[in-house]
Amino acid sequence: MAPRRLVLVLQDLLFGGTQRHALELAKRLDPSRYAPELWMLAGGDDFAGKAREAGIPLRYLSERRSVTAGAVLALRRAIAAERPALLMPLTAVPNIWARLFGRLSGVSAVVGTCRGGGAIIRQHERFLARSAHHHLVNTQALKQALLALGRRDGQVTVIPNGVDTEYFAPPPPERQPVRQVILCVARFVEDKDHQTLLAAFERAAPDIPEAELWLVGEGPLKPRLEMTLRRMSSRGRVRMYPGGADLRPFYQQAGVLALSSRREGLPNVILEGMASGLPVAATAVGGIPEVVRQGETGLLTPAGDPAGLARSLVALLTGEAARRAMGHAARRTAETEYSMEAMVRRHQEVLDRLG
């Protein structure tokens, strides 16, 4: 039998966890069973080179930097004309429109996805959940939210994100960090709540005088964060870097991975940091408590609690033995429970049953 055509619909191919997830999944699916391709509703080609290197077909439905009505109409026409065997939208806007157009066009298997803490609301799941034949989510919390909306247990599968533990690995002994770096890799958007992290670092700074905070990312709230920085007494110890395709140099120079999100699914950056041997200081939201074990692989605090997050940062950077032990445990957890191979295998098991 010819491989089944699988279309993954994304908003764009800019640097981001979901985009990286889609690329890794498409690269690793069994080519004798699946022929994946990526369709984008907007321009942005940060990951396009890697996709082309892997031989993954790309289709841009618009070159605009944001989703337009024209892009949505182009998506409708493409789905109706080509009716792929499997249609899997990722991120909010594709999950709204691709699901509706897929069902209207008679696509045999429309697979909805919920991957972020705000996905249930942003994707209008209360109204659109039944437009998907099946849902894939990356946390138990998201599954429970869909079940509460009337989805049956057999219609929702939890597949945790995968991480390439060969690609993301602790630095070799000769390249150990030379600074005390708290690393945050996250887009500058409301959900990530960088303001709480900056407030936490300002509180913690006197107790960890050698520490630096590195913020890696881009996003619409960058100017607001820069204004906050100008008011901080510790501003000289905070650095901002753009995101990139290869984040390993940042992970390998860090001592702690920090994330102050208000809403989350299962962040890829946490798995990447853990695979790199970093303990995690994060908020206990979404799927984060499912992967970060309190006191074993990191420290968790409530969202919007800069004092609690500050205590976590101080504890990890002043308790060298505990920090190293948590980093080793984080690496083991990433290797044994969140391998890329397991993630791809679980996707194939679901896709095999559909259509």
FIVO-836373 format. One record per residue (C-alpha): residue number from 0; residue in one letter; x, y, z. Coordinates in Angstrom, 2 decimals, always signed. Example, Ala and Ser with C-alpha at 12.3 -4.5 7.8 and 13.67 -1.06 7.14 Angstrom:
<marvexs>
+--------+-------+---------+---------+---------+
: marmar : koldo :    east :   north :      up :
+--------+-------+---------+---------+---------+
:      0 :     A :  +12.30 :   -4.50 :   +7.80 :
:      1 :     S :  +13.67 :   -1.06 :   +7.14 :
+--------+-------+---------+---------+---------+
</marvexs>
This chain:
<marvexs>
+--------+-------+---------+---------+---------+
: marmar : koldo :    east :   north :      up :
+--------+-------+---------+---------+---------+
:      0 :     M :   +0.00 :   +0.00 :   +0.00 :
:      1 :     A :   +1.11 :   +3.56 :   -0.70 :
:      2 :     P :   +1.89 :   +5.65 :   +2.37 :
:      3 :     R :   -1.06 :   +7.67 :   +3.64 :
:      4 :     R :   -0.86 :  +11.40 :   +3.09 :
:      5 :     L :   -0.75 :  +13.33 :   +6.36 :
:      6 :     V :   -1.12 :  +17.11 :   +6.27 :
:      7 :     L :   -0.03 :  +18.99 :   +9.37 :
:      8 :     V :   -1.43 :  +22.53 :   +9.35 :
:      9 :     L :   +0.49 :  +25.23 :  +11.23 :
:     10 :     Q :   +0.06 :  +28.94 :  +11.58 :
:     11 :     D :   +3.71 :  +29.49 :  +10.59 :
:     12 :     L :   +7.19 :  +27.98 :  +10.77 :
:     13 :     L :   +8.67 :  +30.51 :  +13.17 :
:     14 :     F :  +10.74 :  +29.30 :  +16.09 :
:     15 :     G :   +8.40 :  +27.73 :  +18.63 :
:     16 :     G :   +7.75 :  +24.53 :  +20.52 :
:     17 :     T :   +4.80 :  +23.38 :  +18.46 :
:     18 :     Q :   +6.60 :  +24.10 :  +15.20 :
:     19 :     R :   +9.61 :  +22.11 :  +16.39 :
:     20 :     H :   +7.29 :  +19.28 :  +17.48 :
:     21 :     A :   +5.60 :  +19.16 :  +14.06 :
:     22 :     L :   +8.95 :  +19.08 :  +12.31 :
:     23 :     E :  +10.35 :  +16.30 :  +14.48 :
:     24 :     L :   +7.18 :  +14.23 :  +14.09 :
:     25 :     A :   +7.16 :  +14.63 :  +10.31 :
:     26 :     K :  +10.86 :  +13.73 :  +10.10 :
:     27 :     R :  +10.49 :  +10.55 :  +12.12 :
:     28 :     L :   +7.21 :   +8.96 :  +11.00 :
:     29 :     D :   +7.65 :   +5.69 :   +9.12 :
:     30 :     P :   +7.88 :   +6.78 :   +5.45 :
:     31 :     S :   +6.50 :   +3.45 :   +4.29 :
:     32 :     R :   +3.26 :   +4.21 :   +6.15 :
:     33 :     Y :   +2.94 :   +8.00 :   +6.13 :
:     34 :     A :   +3.76 :  +10.83 :   +3.72 :
:     35 :     P :   +3.72 :  +13.95 :   +5.90 :
:     36 :     E :   +3.74 :  +17.52 :   +4.66 :
:     37 :     L :   +3.47 :  +20.91 :   +6.35 :
:     38 :     W :   +0.96 :  +23.59 :   +5.33 :
:     39 :     M :   +1.31 :  +27.10 :   +6.77 :
:     40 :     L :   -1.33 :  +29.83 :   +6.97 :
:     41 :     A :   +1.22 :  +32.63 :   +7.24 :
:     42 :     G :   +4.80 :  +33.43 :   +6.33 :
:     43 :     G :   +7.74 :  +32.75 :   +8.62 :
:     44 :     D :  +10.35 :  +30.21 :   +7.69 :
:     45 :     D :  +12.69 :  +29.80 :  +10.65 :
:     46 :     F :  +12.40 :  +26.01 :  +10.45 :
:     47 :     A :  +11.92 :  +25.80 :   +6.68 :
:     48 :     G :  +15.55 :  +24.91 :   +5.98 :
:     49 :     K :  +15.50 :  +21.97 :   +8.37 :
:     50 :     A :  +12.21 :  +20.75 :   +6.92 :
:     51 :     R :  +13.57 :  +20.87 :   +3.38 :
:     52 :     E :  +16.75 :  +19.07 :   +4.47 :
:     53 :     A :  +14.51 :  +16.28 :   +5.77 :
:     54 :     G :  +12.59 :  +16.15 :   +2.48 :
:     55 :     I :   +9.31 :  +17.34 :   +3.99 :
:     56 :     P :   +7.07 :  +19.13 :   +1.45 :
:     57 :     L :   +6.10 :  +22.66 :   +2.49 :
:     58 :     R :   +3.13 :  +24.72 :   +1.31 :
:     59 :     Y :   +2.63 :  +28.35 :   +2.25 :
:     60 :     L :   -1.00 :  +29.38 :   +1.83 :
:     61 :     S :   +0.03 :  +33.00 :   +2.31 :
:     62 :     E :   +3.29 :  +34.92 :   +2.60 :
:     63 :     R :   +1.80 :  +37.49 :   +4.99 :
:     64 :     R :   +3.21 :  +37.58 :   +8.52 :
:     65 :     S :   -0.22 :  +37.07 :  +10.08 :
:     66 :     V :   -3.22 :  +34.96 :   +9.11 :
:     67 :     T :   -5.52 :  +36.68 :   +6.63 :
:     68 :     A :   -8.95 :  +35.88 :   +5.26 :
:     69 :     G :   -7.22 :  +35.02 :   +1.99 :
:     70 :     A :   -5.11 :  +32.39 :   +3.71 :
:     71 :     V :   -8.18 :  +30.84 :   +5.33 :
:     72 :     L :   -9.95 :  +30.69 :   +1.95 :
:     73 :     A :   -6.83 :  +29.17 :   +0.38 :
:     74 :     L :   -6.85 :  +26.51 :   +3.09 :
:     75 :     R :  -10.49 :  +25.73 :   +2.37 :
:     76 :     R :   -9.82 :  +25.34 :   -1.35 :
:     77 :     A :   -6.73 :  +23.17 :   -0.80 :
:     78 :     I :   -8.48 :  +20.79 :   +1.58 :
:     79 :     A :  -11.54 :  +20.49 :   -0.65 :
:     80 :     A :   -9.46 :  +19.87 :   -3.76 :
:     81 :     E :   -6.96 :  +17.40 :   -2.28 :
:     82 :     R :   -8.75 :  +15.72 :   +0.65 :
:     83 :     P :   -5.69 :  +14.22 :   +2.34 :
:     84 :     A :   -6.16 :  +10.93 :   +4.17 :
:     85 :     L :   -5.19 :  +12.50 :   +7.50 :
:     86 :     L :   -5.48 :  +16.14 :   +8.55 :
:     87 :     M :   -3.81 :  +17.31 :  +11.75 :
:     88 :     P :   -3.95 :  +21.03 :  +12.62 :
:     89 :     L :   -1.62 :  +22.40 :  +15.27 :
:     90 :     T :   -1.94 :  +25.72 :  +17.14 :
:     91 :     A :   -5.17 :  +27.64 :  +17.61 :
:     92 :     V :   -6.13 :  +29.16 :  +14.26 :
:     93 :     P :   -5.46 :  +25.98 :  +12.23 :
:     94 :     N :   -7.43 :  +23.96 :  +14.77 :
:     95 :     I :  -10.44 :  +26.18 :  +14.19 :
:     96 :     W :  -10.49 :  +26.35 :  +10.41 :
:     97 :     A :   -8.78 :  +23.16 :   +9.23 :
:     98 :     R :  -11.09 :  +21.01 :  +11.34 :
:     99 :     L :  -14.21 :  +22.67 :   +9.96 :
:    100 :     F :  -13.01 :  +22.53 :   +6.36 :
:    101 :     G :  -11.80 :  +18.96 :   +6.78 :
:    102 :     R :  -15.18 :  +17.76 :   +7.96 :
:    103 :     L :  -17.04 :  +19.74 :   +5.29 :
:    104 :     S :  -14.78 :  +18.22 :   +2.62 :
:    105 :     G :  -15.20 :  +14.67 :   +3.88 :
:    106 :     V :  -11.63 :  +14.08 :   +5.07 :
:    107 :     S :  -11.73 :  +10.63 :   +6.64 :
:    108 :     A :   -9.60 :  +11.44 :   +9.68 :
:    109 :     V :   -9.44 :  +14.93 :  +11.19 :
:    110 :     V :   -7.18 :  +14.92 :  +14.25 :
:    111 :     G :   -7.55 :  +17.88 :  +16.58 :
:    112 :     T :   -4.70 :  +18.84 :  +18.87 :
:    113 :     C :   -4.56 :  +20.72 :  +22.16 :
:    114 :     R :   -1.03 :  +21.52 :  +23.25 :
:    115 :     G :   -1.14 :  +24.71 :  +25.30 :
:    116 :     G :   -2.75 :  +25.83 :  +28.51 :
:    117 :     G :   -5.08 :  +28.24 :  +26.73 :
:    118 :     A :   -5.92 :  +25.91 :  +23.85 :
:    119 :     I :   -9.34 :  +24.89 :  +25.12 :
:    120 :     I :  -10.58 :  +28.49 :  +25.06 :
:    121 :     R :   -8.59 :  +29.80 :  +22.08 :
:    122 :     Q :   -9.66 :  +26.92 :  +19.87 :
:    123 :     H :  -13.32 :  +27.21 :  +20.93 :
:    124 :     E :  -13.34 :  +23.56 :  +21.95 :
:    125 :     R :  -16.68 :  +24.00 :  +23.69 :
:    126 :     F :  -18.21 :  +24.40 :  +20.23 :
:    127 :     L :  -15.70 :  +22.71 :  +17.91 :
:    128 :     A :  -14.48 :  +19.64 :  +19.81 :
:    129 :     R :  -16.85 :  +17.33 :  +17.94 :
:    130 :     S :  -15.50 :  +18.50 :  +14.59 :
:    131 :     A :  -12.45 :  +16.30 :  +15.21 :
:    132 :     H :  -12.64 :  +12.53 :  +14.82 :
:    133 :     H :   -9.98 :  +12.26 :  +17.52 :
:    134 :     H :   -8.00 :  +14.56 :  +19.80 :
:    135 :     L :   -4.31 :  +14.40 :  +20.67 :
:    136 :     V :   -3.21 :  +16.27 :  +23.79 :
:    137 :     N :   +0.12 :  +16.41 :  +25.59 :
:    138 :     T :   -1.08 :  +16.47 :  +29.20 :
:    139 :     Q :   -3.62 :  +14.71 :  +31.37 :
:    140 :     A :   -4.96 :  +18.12 :  +32.39 :
:    141 :     L :   -5.96 :  +18.89 :  +28.80 :
:    142 :     K :   -7.58 :  +15.48 :  +28.42 :
:    143 :     Q :   -9.69 :  +16.05 :  +31.52 :
:    144 :     A :  -10.77 :  +19.44 :  +30.16 :
:    145 :     L :  -11.96 :  +17.83 :  +26.91 :
:    146 :     L :  -13.75 :  +15.04 :  +28.76 :
:    147 :     A :  -15.56 :  +17.71 :  +30.77 :
:    148 :     L :  -16.81 :  +19.13 :  +27.45 :
:    149 :     G :  -18.34 :  +15.79 :  +26.47 :
:    150 :     R :  -15.56 :  +13.99 :  +24.59 :
:    151 :     R :  -15.41 :  +10.28 :  +25.35 :
:    152 :     D :  -12.31 :   +8.69 :  +26.84 :
:    153 :     G :  -11.56 :   +6.77 :  +23.64 :
:    154 :     Q :  -11.67 :   +9.98 :  +21.59 :
:    155 :     V :   -8.77 :  +11.66 :  +23.39 :
:    156 :     T :   -5.22 :  +10.33 :  +23.59 :
:    157 :     V :   -2.46 :  +11.80 :  +25.75 :
:    158 :     I :   +0.93 :  +11.79 :  +24.04 :
:    159 :     P :   +3.60 :  +13.68 :  +25.99 :
:    160 :     N :   +6.08 :  +15.68 :  +23.98 :
:    161 :     G :   +9.29 :  +13.97 :  +23.01 :
:    162 :     V :  +12.85 :  +15.24 :  +23.26 :
:    163 :     D :  +15.93 :  +14.13 :  +21.34 :
:    164 :     T :  +18.23 :  +13.19 :  +24.21 :
:    165 :     E :  +21.20 :  +12.74 :  +21.92 :
:    166 :     Y :  +20.81 :  +16.22 :  +20.48 :
:    167 :     F :  +20.02 :  +17.84 :  +23.84 :
:    168 :     A :  +22.58 :  +16.59 :  +26.33 :
:    169 :     P :  +24.66 :  +17.95 :  +29.23 :
:    170 :     P :  +27.89 :  +19.68 :  +28.23 :
:    171 :     P :  +31.08 :  +17.62 :  +28.27 :
:    172 :     P :  +33.38 :  +18.12 :  +31.29 :
:    173 :     E :  +35.68 :  +20.49 :  +29.41 :
:    174 :     R :  +32.72 :  +22.79 :  +28.55 :
:    175 :     Q :  +31.07 :  +23.16 :  +31.93 :
:    176 :     P :  +29.33 :  +26.52 :  +32.56 :
:    177 :     V :  +31.58 :  +29.34 :  +33.73 :
:    178 :     R :  +28.70 :  +31.54 :  +34.95 :
:    179 :     Q :  +25.69 :  +31.12 :  +37.20 :
:    180 :     V :  +22.98 :  +31.40 :  +34.55 :
:    181 :     I :  +19.23 :  +31.21 :  +35.06 :
:    182 :     L :  +17.84 :  +30.47 :  +31.60 :
:    183 :     C :  +14.32 :  +31.16 :  +30.35 :
:    184 :     V :  +13.45 :  +30.13 :  +26.80 :
:    185 :     A :   +9.96 :  +31.41 :  +26.00 :
:    186 :     R :   +8.12 :  +33.73 :  +23.64 :
:    187 :     F :   +7.40 :  +37.16 :  +25.04 :
:    188 :     V :   +3.63 :  +36.71 :  +25.33 :
:    189 :     E :   +1.09 :  +36.98 :  +28.14 :
:    190 :     D :   +0.94 :  +33.26 :  +28.91 :
:    191 :     K :   +4.66 :  +33.12 :  +29.74 :
:    192 :     D :   +4.39 :  +35.93 :  +32.33 :
:    193 :     H :   +7.99 :  +37.13 :  +32.16 :
:    194 :     Q :   +7.05 :  +39.96 :  +34.52 :
:    195 :     T :   +6.83 :  +37.48 :  +37.39 :
:    196 :     L :  +10.24 :  +36.03 :  +36.50 :
:    197 :     L :  +11.83 :  +39.49 :  +36.40 :
:    198 :     A :  +10.27 :  +40.34 :  +39.76 :
:    199 :     A :  +11.55 :  +37.03 :  +41.17 :
:    200 :     F :  +15.07 :  +37.68 :  +39.92 :
:    201 :     E :  +15.04 :  +41.19 :  +41.40 :
:    202 :     R :  +14.13 :  +39.68 :  +44.78 :
:    203 :     A :  +16.68 :  +36.87 :  +44.51 :
:    204 :     A :  +19.57 :  +38.92 :  +43.13 :
:    205 :     P :  +21.06 :  +40.05 :  +46.46 :
:    206 :     D :  +21.26 :  +36.41 :  +47.64 :
:    207 :     I :  +22.85 :  +35.12 :  +44.42 :
:    208 :     P :  +25.24 :  +37.96 :  +43.51 :
:    209 :     E :  +27.01 :  +36.03 :  +40.74 :
:    210 :     A :  +23.83 :  +34.95 :  +38.95 :
:    211 :     E :  +22.63 :  +36.22 :  +35.59 :
:    212 :     L :  +19.18 :  +35.87 :  +34.01 :
:    213 :     W :  +19.13 :  +35.07 :  +30.29 :
:    214 :     L :  +15.85 :  +35.53 :  +28.42 :
:    215 :     V :  +15.79 :  +33.82 :  +25.02 :
:    216 :     G :  +12.90 :  +34.52 :  +22.70 :
:    217 :     E :  +10.91 :  +37.02 :  +20.68 :
:    218 :     G :   +7.36 :  +38.27 :  +20.82 :
:    219 :     P :   +5.02 :  +41.24 :  +21.03 :
:    220 :     L :   +5.68 :  +41.98 :  +24.72 :
:    221 :     K :   +9.41 :  +42.54 :  +24.30 :
:    222 :     P :   +9.12 :  +46.36 :  +24.53 :
:    223 :     R :   +7.17 :  +46.06 :  +27.78 :
:    224 :     L :   +9.83 :  +43.81 :  +29.26 :
:    225 :     E :  +12.56 :  +46.21 :  +28.20 :
:    226 :     M :  +10.72 :  +49.01 :  +30.04 :
:    227 :     T :  +10.52 :  +46.85 :  +33.17 :
:    228 :     L :  +14.23 :  +46.09 :  +32.93 :
:    229 :     R :  +15.11 :  +49.79 :  +32.93 :
:    230 :     R :  +13.50 :  +50.11 :  +36.36 :
:    231 :     M :  +15.30 :  +47.11 :  +37.92 :
:    232 :     S :  +18.34 :  +47.53 :  +40.12 :
:    233 :     S :  +19.62 :  +44.15 :  +38.80 :
:    234 :     R :  +19.14 :  +45.13 :  +35.13 :
:    235 :     G :  +22.87 :  +44.82 :  +34.41 :
:    236 :     R :  +22.63 :  +41.09 :  +35.11 :
:    237 :     V :  +19.74 :  +40.39 :  +32.72 :
:    238 :     R :  +20.44 :  +39.57 :  +29.09 :
:    239 :     M :  +17.99 :  +39.16 :  +26.22 :
:    240 :     Y :  +18.74 :  +37.00 :  +23.19 :
:    241 :     P :  +16.70 :  +36.17 :  +20.07 :
:    242 :     G :  +15.53 :  +32.60 :  +19.62 :
:    243 :     G :  +17.22 :  +30.30 :  +17.16 :
:    244 :     A :  +17.11 :  +26.88 :  +15.57 :
:    245 :     D :  +19.85 :  +25.53 :  +17.86 :
:    246 :     L :  +19.36 :  +26.38 :  +21.53 :
:    247 :     R :  +21.97 :  +23.96 :  +22.86 :
:    248 :     P :  +24.62 :  +26.63 :  +23.57 :
:    249 :     F :  +22.16 :  +28.34 :  +25.93 :
:    250 :     Y :  +21.19 :  +25.15 :  +27.75 :
:    251 :     Q :  +24.83 :  +24.12 :  +28.10 :
:    252 :     Q :  +25.81 :  +27.43 :  +29.72 :
:    253 :     A :  +22.91 :  +27.41 :  +32.19 :
:    254 :     G :  +22.61 :  +26.14 :  +35.74 :
:    255 :     V :  +18.83 :  +26.37 :  +36.11 :
:    256 :     L :  +15.92 :  +26.46 :  +33.64 :
:    257 :     A :  +13.18 :  +28.85 :  +34.75 :
:    258 :     L :   +9.63 :  +29.24 :  +33.47 :
:    259 :     S :   +7.02 :  +31.51 :  +35.05 :
:    260 :     S :   +4.03 :  +30.70 :  +32.85 :
:    261 :     R :   +0.42 :  +31.35 :  +33.85 :
:    262 :     R :   -0.89 :  +28.83 :  +31.30 :
:    263 :     E :   +0.89 :  +25.87 :  +29.71 :
:    264 :     G :   +0.51 :  +22.51 :  +28.07 :
:    265 :     L :   +3.74 :  +20.54 :  +28.29 :
:    266 :     P :   +6.53 :  +22.94 :  +27.29 :
:    267 :     N :   +9.20 :  +21.52 :  +25.01 :
:    268 :     V :  +11.75 :  +23.80 :  +26.62 :
:    269 :     I :  +11.34 :  +22.02 :  +29.94 :
:    270 :     L :  +12.09 :  +18.67 :  +28.33 :
:    271 :     E :  +15.02 :  +20.14 :  +26.42 :
:    272 :     G :  +16.40 :  +21.68 :  +29.60 :
:    273 :     M :  +15.97 :  +18.44 :  +31.55 :
:    274 :     A :  +17.65 :  +16.45 :  +28.78 :
:    275 :     S :  +20.51 :  +18.96 :  +29.05 :
:    276 :     G :  +20.86 :  +18.14 :  +32.74 :
:    277 :     L :  +19.19 :  +21.23 :  +34.17 :
:    278 :     P :  +16.94 :  +21.34 :  +37.23 :
:    279 :     V :  +13.76 :  +23.33 :  +36.67 :
:    280 :     A :  +12.28 :  +26.24 :  +38.61 :
:    281 :     A :   +8.78 :  +26.67 :  +37.24 :
:    282 :     T :   +5.14 :  +27.36 :  +37.98 :
:    283 :     A :   +2.80 :  +24.46 :  +38.73 :
:    284 :     V :   +0.43 :  +25.04 :  +35.81 :
:    285 :     G :   -0.88 :  +22.83 :  +33.00 :
:    286 :     G :   +1.23 :  +19.76 :  +32.41 :
:    287 :     I :   +4.37 :  +21.05 :  +34.13 :
:    288 :     P :   +3.69 :  +19.13 :  +37.39 :
:    289 :     E :   +3.30 :  +15.95 :  +35.31 :
:    290 :     V :   +6.96 :  +16.11 :  +34.28 :
:    291 :     V :   +8.74 :  +18.20 :  +36.95 :
:    292 :     R :   +8.75 :  +16.27 :  +40.20 :
:    293 :     Q :   +8.90 :  +18.53 :  +43.21 :
:    294 :     G :  +12.24 :  +18.25 :  +44.97 :
:    295 :     E :  +13.46 :  +15.56 :  +42.57 :
:    296 :     T :  +13.86 :  +17.20 :  +39.17 :
:    297 :     G :  +13.05 :  +20.77 :  +40.15 :
:    298 :     L :  +11.02 :  +23.14 :  +42.30 :
:    299 :     L :   +7.47 :  +24.29 :  +41.59 :
:    300 :     T :   +5.60 :  +27.37 :  +42.80 :
:    301 :     P :   +2.14 :  +28.83 :  +42.11 :
:    302 :     A :   +1.69 :  +31.08 :  +39.09 :
:    303 :     G :   +2.08 :  +34.80 :  +39.74 :
:    304 :     D :   +4.16 :  +34.27 :  +42.89 :
:    305 :     P :   +7.49 :  +36.10 :  +42.46 :
:    306 :     A :   +8.48 :  +35.56 :  +46.10 :
:    307 :     G :   +8.05 :  +31.79 :  +45.80 :
:    308 :     L :   +9.91 :  +31.64 :  +42.49 :
:    309 :     A :  +12.71 :  +33.74 :  +43.98 :
:    310 :     R :  +13.09 :  +31.23 :  +46.82 :
:    311 :     S :  +13.35 :  +28.41 :  +44.27 :
:    312 :     L :  +16.05 :  +30.23 :  +42.32 :
:    313 :     V :  +18.07 :  +30.95 :  +45.46 :
:    314 :     A :  +17.72 :  +27.37 :  +46.70 :
:    315 :     L :  +18.91 :  +25.89 :  +43.42 :
:    316 :     L :  +21.85 :  +28.24 :  +42.91 :
:    317 :     T :  +23.13 :  +28.14 :  +46.50 :
:    318 :     G :  +22.59 :  +24.41 :  +47.09 :
:    319 :     E :  +25.17 :  +22.97 :  +44.72 :
:    320 :     A :  +24.79 :  +19.32 :  +45.71 :
:    321 :     A :  +20.98 :  +19.39 :  +45.49 :
:    322 :     R :  +21.09 :  +21.27 :  +42.19 :
:    323 :     R :  +23.44 :  +18.71 :  +40.64 :
:    324 :     A :  +21.36 :  +15.80 :  +41.95 :
:    325 :     M :  +18.18 :  +17.30 :  +40.49 :
:    326 :     G :  +19.95 :  +17.91 :  +37.17 :
:    327 :     H :  +21.03 :  +14.27 :  +36.97 :
:    328 :     A :  +17.51 :  +13.11 :  +37.86 :
:    329 :     A :  +16.05 :  +15.44 :  +35.22 :
:    330 :     R :  +18.32 :  +13.94 :  +32.57 :
:    331 :     R :  +17.31 :  +10.39 :  +33.55 :
:    332 :     T :  +13.63 :  +11.31 :  +33.41 :
:    333 :     A :  +13.98 :  +12.79 :  +29.94 :
:    334 :     E :  +15.81 :   +9.69 :  +28.70 :
:    335 :     T :  +13.45 :   +7.09 :  +30.15 :
:    336 :     E :  +10.02 :   +8.74 :  +29.88 :
:    337 :     Y :  +10.09 :  +11.36 :  +27.12 :
:    338 :     S :  +12.08 :   +9.92 :  +24.26 :
:    339 :     M :  +11.37 :  +11.08 :  +20.73 :
:    340 :     E :  +10.93 :   +7.47 :  +19.66 :
:    341 :     A :   +8.11 :   +6.93 :  +22.17 :
:    342 :     M :   +6.36 :  +10.11 :  +21.04 :
:    343 :     V :   +6.46 :   +9.10 :  +17.38 :
:    344 :     R :   +5.39 :   +5.51 :  +18.10 :
:    345 :     R :   +2.36 :   +6.72 :  +20.05 :
:    346 :     H :   +1.34 :   +9.01 :  +17.21 :
:    347 :     Q :   +1.62 :   +6.17 :  +14.71 :
:    348 :     E :   -0.49 :   +3.90 :  +16.90 :
:    349 :     V :   -3.30 :   +6.49 :  +16.90 :
:    350 :     L :   -2.99 :   +7.31 :  +13.21 :
:    351 :     D :   -3.05 :   +3.60 :  +12.34 :
:    352 :     R :   -6.47 :   +3.30 :  +13.98 :
:    353 :     L :   -7.95 :   +6.31 :  +12.18 :
:    354 :     G :   -9.28 :   +6.50 :   +8.68 :
+--------+-------+---------+---------+---------+
</marvexs>
